[in-house]
Amino acid sequence: MTVATVEIPLLDCPFPSAINPHADRMHRATIEWASRHRMLDTARLIRLDESKIGYVAAWTNPLLDPAMAQLTCDFYVWLFAVDDGYCDESPEGADPVVMTRMAAGLIRILADPDTAVPEAGRCGPALQDLRHRVAAVARPGQLDRWIAATKDYLFGIVWEASNRARGAGPSLDEYVALRPLAGGLPACFALLDVCGRYEVDAWYDEVVLRISRMAGNVIAWDNDLTSYLKEVADFGAMHNLVTVLAADRGVDPQQAVQLAVALRDAELRHLQDAEGQLTAVSTGTAQYLTALHHWISGYLRFTEMSSRYTTPGRSKGPTMNTTADAPRDPMSVMQAWADTTNDRDAKTWADCYTEDSVYEDLALGQTFRGHAELEAIATAWFDASTDLHIELGDCFAVDGRGAMPWTLSGTLTGKIPGLPDSAKIGNKFEFRGVEVLEFGEDGRIRRESGNWSLYTLLDQLGVFAG
């Protein structure tokens, strides 16, 4: 059995997923923020951008308001920047002396963000910014938890560096204990109530602590499984559950994958059993448990869409087998509608609609029914504007109905069905519109009426020019 033939199965998830409606804006803003703080070189920053790294926060935190979603997103990207710039993909990641020195500098910033600490390295200024922003919105106890959890993360990456330096991976017990720390998951969890604007009064309850720990394990092991093939191809996957299990049990990679899946499935069942032990919880604690569910399902959704987890020579496919048997969240359907437009993916765009859907374009007087017609019209628009881009405004969905404002921009490179032949190729356009939606039982769009200013588009395309 060679690694090249290893297959990663779909991972069961009992929790429904949703995406933050501000996902595209979050991603663009966080890339700008990372660039401004110069955390990464240009090549690595471009790779983060292409992987849609900001969407990890959007998928795992679907309910946050724009300001708190952006803070969360920037912190997550800071973690990715440290990982990409110093850990697996950098010589510093195998030098525990260098990593300890850097971690000590970053810890000094956590204690006093107004102190310049050159030893903190490229990611120091960005952490200063984050430390100030978290302090501005967190209560003292919440700030202390986040700082402590971020220190644990820094210990975790120094631990990984020591393993690389000695050329030997950790034991299974050691790995299970420390893997979530090195992944930054407790630090991410420590921001959930801060950015959700609530308090978890049972944070230190024994059962809640156990649930948090098990959620961290499930997400960390899901990361190991979904990234295993890419890690093996790139840098050997020393810190990966599959590798650790293969060494501990003396089995081949495929058998180790099966063991890893069994371990994460058992941990997920234990998490649900532990939740069943909580009889009466406060609103804040209930919100926190829901946020953990979103993290588990949302992370898997992110791995399905991001090129960060694409293995060379293999096509990108689903990683998640949802067992929630729940309808899709209308807000996530609207975001998917925009994302697939920007990805120029007509087939997946059409899948945002039910099989019996009806789409009325009121501006052009056109009606489309079912997936085939929808896919055809989407393809026509994509062919007519190779840089077509849509950005959503503030969407909402209530009781099976919703509204989706948008701004569409691009350059005319072909013929848009319904527009006159006098529309000038090469002209740029940008106009706004709104979709009024009715959702089906499965959460997808069943009926849609879209309206926008045809006059604005025709004017921008030079149709009225003398």
Residue pairs with C-beta under 8 A, 6 or more apart in sequence:
1 252
1 253
1 254
1 255
2 253
3 229
3 232
3 253
5 254
6 228
6 229
6 253
6 254
6 257
7 254
7 257
8 225
8 226
8 228
8 229
8 257
8 319
9 257
9 261
10 318
10 319
10 320
10 321
11 222
11 225
11 226
11 261
11 264
11 300
11 319
11 320
11 321
12 265
12 268
12 321
12 322
12 323
13 296
13 297
13 300
13 320
13 321
13 322
13 323
13 324
14 268
14 272
14 322
14 323
14 324
15 293
15 294
15 296
15 297
15 324
16 297
16 322
16 324
16 326
16 327
16 328
16 329
17 59
17 62
17 294
17 297
17 298
17 300
17 301
17 320
17 322
17 329
17 332
18 62
18 63
18 294
18 298
18 329
18 331
18 332
19 55
19 58
19 59
19 62
19 298
19 301
19 329
19 331
19 332
19 335
19 336
20 26
20 57
20 58
20 59
20 61
20 62
20 63
20 64
20 69
20 331
20 335
21 331
21 334
21 335
21 392
21 394
21 395
22 58
22 66
22 69
23 54
23 55
23 58
23 59
23 335
23 339
24 335
24 338
24 339
24 342
24 391
24 392
25 66
25 391
26 54
26 55
26 57
26 58
26 66
26 69
26 70
26 73
27 49
27 52
27 53
27 54
27 55
27 58
27 73
28 54
29 54
29 70
29 73
30 53
30 54
30 57
30 70
30 73
30 74
30 77
31 45
31 48
31 49
31 53
31 54
31 77
33 74
33 77
33 126
34 40
34 45
34 48
34 74
34 77
34 78
34 81
34 126
35 45
37 123
37 125
37 126
37 129
38 122
38 125
39 45
39 78
39 81
39 85
39 122
39 123
39 126
40 48
40 81
40 84
40 85
40 122
44 81
44 84
44 85
47 84
48 77
48 80
48 81
48 84
50 307
51 306
51 307
51 308
52 305
52 306
52 307
53 76
53 77
53 80
53 306
53 308
54 73
54 77
55 302
55 305
55 306
56 76
56 80
56 298
56 299
56 302
56 306
57 69
57 72
57 73
57 76
57 77
58 69
58 73
58 335
59 294
59 298
59 299
59 301
59 302
60 188
60 294
60 295
60 298
60 299
60 302
61 69
61 72
61 192
61 195
61 291
61 294
61 295
61 298
62 294
62 298
62 329
62 331
62 332
63 196
63 291
63 294
64 72
64 195
64 196
65 197
68 137
68 194
68 195
68 196
68 197
69 195
71 130
71 133
71 134
71 137
71 191
71 195
72 191
72 195
74 126
74 129
74 130
74 133
75 130
75 134
75 187
75 188
75 191
76 188
78 123
78 126
78 127
78 130
79 153
79 184
79 187
79 188
81 123
81 126
82 123
82 157
83 157
84 90
85 122
85 123
86 92
86 93
86 99
86 102
86 121
86 123
86 157
87 93
87 157
87 160
87 161
88 231
88 234
88 235
88 239
89 234
89 235
92 98
92 99
92 102
92 161
93 99
93 157
93 160
93 161
93 164
94 161
94 164
94 165
95 161
95 165
96 158
96 161
96 162
96 165
98 161
99 157
99 158
99 161
100 158
100 161
101 119
102 119
102 120
102 121
103 154
103 155
103 157
103 158
104 119
105 117
105 118
105 119
105 120
105 121
105 124
106 117
106 120
106 121
106 123
106 124
106 127
106 154
107 151
107 154
108 115
108 117
108 119
108 120
109 115
109 117
109 120
109 124
109 127
109 128
109 131
110 127
110 131
110 147
110 150
110 151
111 147
113 127
113 128
113 131
113 132
113 135
114 128
117 124
118 124
120 127
134 143
134 146
134 191
134 194
135 143
137 194
137 195
137 197
138 146
138 194
139 199
142 190
142 193
142 194
142 199
143 194
145 190
145 203
146 187
146 190
146 191
146 194
148 190
149 186
149 187
149 189
149 190
150 184
150 187
150 190
152 181
152 186
152 187
153 181
153 182
153 183
153 184
153 186
153 187
155 181
156 178
156 179
156 181
156 182
156 183
156 184
157 182
159 170
159 178
159 181
159 182
160 182
160 239
163 169
163 170
163 238
163 239
164 238
169 175
169 238
169 239
169 243
169 244
169 247
170 178
170 239
170 244
171 244
171 248
172 244
172 245
172 248
175 239
175 241
175 244
176 217
179 217
179 220
179 221
179 224
179 239
179 241
180 186
180 213
180 216
180 217
180 219
180 220
182 239
183 216
183 219
183 220
183 223
185 215
185 216
185 219
185 220
186 212
186 216
188 295
189 212
189 215
189 216
189 292
189 295
192 288
192 291
192 292
192 295
193 199
193 200
193 203
193 284
193 287
193 288
193 291
196 287
196 288
196 291
198 283
198 284
198 287
198 288
199 284
200 208
200 282
200 284
200 285
200 287
200 288
201 282
201 284
201 285
202 208
202 281
202 282
202 285
203 209
203 288
205 285
207 274
207 277
207 278
208 278
208 285
208 288
210 274
211 271
211 274
211 275
211 289
211 292
212 292
214 267
214 268
214 270
214 271
214 274
215 271
215 292
215 295
215 296
217 264
217 267
218 264
218 267
218 268
218 271
218 296
219 295
219 296
219 299
220 241
221 241
221 260
221 263
221 264
221 267
222 264
222 296
222 299
222 300
222 303
222 319
223 299
223 303
224 240
224 241
224 242
224 260
225 241
225 242
225 257
225 260
225 261
225 264
225 319
226 300
226 303
226 309
226 319
227 240
227 303
227 308
227 309
228 237
228 240
228 242
228 243
228 257
229 311
229 314
230 309
230 310
230 311
230 312
231 237
231 240
232 243
233 311
233 312
236 243
237 243
241 260
241 263
242 253
242 256
242 257
242 260
243 256
245 251
245 256
245 259
245 260
245 263
246 252
246 253
246 255
246 256
249 255
249 256
249 259
251 259
268 296
275 289
278 285
278 289
281 289
297 320
297 322
297 324
300 319
300 320
301 320
303 309
303 319
303 320
304 316
304 317
304 318
304 319
304 320
305 339
307 316
309 316
309 319
310 316
327 441
327 442
327 443
328 442
328 443
328 444
329 443
330 397
330 400
330 402
330 437
330 439
330 443
331 395
331 397
332 443
333 352
333 439
333 443
333 444
333 445
334 392
334 395
334 397
334 402
334 404
334 437
335 392
336 348
336 352
337 349
337 352
337 404
337 445
338 390
338 391
338 392
338 406
340 346
340 348
340 349
340 352
341 349
341 378
341 388
341 389
341 390
342 388
342 389
342 390
344 382
344 388
346 375
346 376
346 378
346 379
346 382
347 375
349 374
349 375
349 378
350 371
350 372
350 374
350 375
350 378
351 371
351 444
352 444
352 445
353 359
353 371
353 374
353 444
353 445
353 446
353 448
354 440
354 442
354 444
354 445
354 446
355 370
355 371
356 369
356 370
356 446
357 369
357 370
357 371
357 374
357 440
357 444
357 445
357 446
357 447
357 448
358 367
358 368
358 369
358 446
358 447
358 448
359 367
359 368
359 369
359 374
359 445
359 447
359 448
359 450
360 366
360 367
360 448
360 449
360 450
361 367
361 368
361 418
361 450
362 449
362 450
362 451
363 433
363 450
363 451
363 452
363 453
363 454
364 417
364 418
364 419
364 454
365 418
366 377
366 417
366 418
368 374
368 376
368 377
377 417
380 416
380 417
381 388
381 416
382 388
383 413
383 414
384 412
384 413
384 414
384 415
384 416
385 410
385 411
385 412
385 413
385 414
385 416
386 410
386 411
386 413
387 410
387 411
387 413
388 408
388 409
388 410
389 408
389 409
389 410
390 406
390 407
390 408
390 409
391 406
391 407
392 404
392 405
392 406
393 404
393 405
393 406
393 407
394 405
395 402
395 403
395 404
395 405
396 402
396 403
397 437
397 439
400 438
400 439
401 436
401 437
401 438
401 439
402 436
402 437
402 439
403 434
403 435
403 436
403 437
404 434
404 435
404 437
405 432
405 433
405 434
406 432
406 433
406 434
406 435
407 430
407 431
407 432
408 429
408 430
408 431
408 432
408 433
408 452
409 428
409 429
409 430
410 428
410 429
411 426
411 427
411 428
411 429
412 423
412 424
412 425
412 426
412 427
412 428
412 429
412 461
413 425
413 426
414 425
415 421
415 423
416 423
419 457
419 458
419 461
419 463
420 458
420 463
422 462
422 463
423 458
423 461
423 462
423 463
424 461
424 462
424 463
424 465
427 460
427 461
427 462
428 460
429 457
429 460
429 461
430 460
431 452
431 453
431 456
431 457
431 460
432 452
432 453
433 450
433 451
433 452
433 453
434 450
434 451
434 452
435 448
435 449
435 450
436 448
436 449
436 450
436 451
437 445
437 447
437 448
438 445
438 446
438 447
438 448
439 445
439 446
440 446
458 464
